[in-house]
Amino acid sequence: MKYPLLFLIITLTLSTQAQTKSAKQSNFYTAIKKHFNLIDSIRFVDFDLVEAENKKIGQTLNQYKNEIFKLSNVTDYDLLYISKASDNNFCLVSWDTRMGGTMIEFATMAVYKTTNGAVKTKMLIDTSEDPPENTLMHYDTIYSIKTKQGNLYLAHGFGQGSTALPWQELRAFKIVNNRLTNPIVFPKKEHRIFVEFDTHEFGEDERIPTIKVRNTGKEILYPIATSKEGFSGKYQALVFSGTVYKVK
């Protein structure tokens, strides 16, 4: 009788844990949907309330930061973009704030783990603008590159200056001394590669080229725009040296 009873106890314990996990994730999505339902109902009526509700989305993400790492990668245009690194130590959560027009104002929160396993959050803000603003990108994929100094993360992001001006970028991240940083790893002392096109310069059947990441992040090909922001038909190749990317 001892072994069947022990098996039953273990089974019930695992079942309870699974139900608790499922309940927390369900509560998370319920809270997120509640925020967006309110935003969508007032977005054309009260800008200040929309801005305030977006701040509450950030608070909800911070509240459920431990659960976010247990979620699958998500691309939901009406709710969230959730992209995690393969080591499960770094994640980006993006959303459309509904505060933009044809230039969609995406916001992004980074969620990351310290060396002792603590989970921290950080809003990504473009401090080069005055006043500082959201980075206007949503991130679909995170590439992890192993280095002697720890993992380097490259986040592939997309946005738009207008319906005719698509943006994309690769932004570098690294966790250093339990802080999230943007290391200078690209040519011209940059922490990101930014590409913008004007679709007015494209042919009817011409597709927008994308940044390509190959060989587990060791090689990058990014499309080169013309002076009028059409596609030149050429790509610039970058190769990882172990610390930075160099022109090939």
Secondary structure, 3 states (H helix, E strand, C coil): CHHHHHHHHHHHHHHHHHHHHHHHHHHHHHHHHHHHHHHHHHCCCCHHHHHHHHHHHHHHHHHCHHHHCCCCCEECCCCCEEEECCCCCEEEEEEECCCCCCCCCEEEEEEEECCCCCEEEEECEECCCCCCEECCCEEEEEEEEEECCEEEEEEEEEEEEECCEEEEEEEEEEEECCEEECCCCECCCECEEEEECCHHHCCCCCCCCCCEEEHHHCEEEEEEECCCCCEEEEEEEEEECCCCEEEC
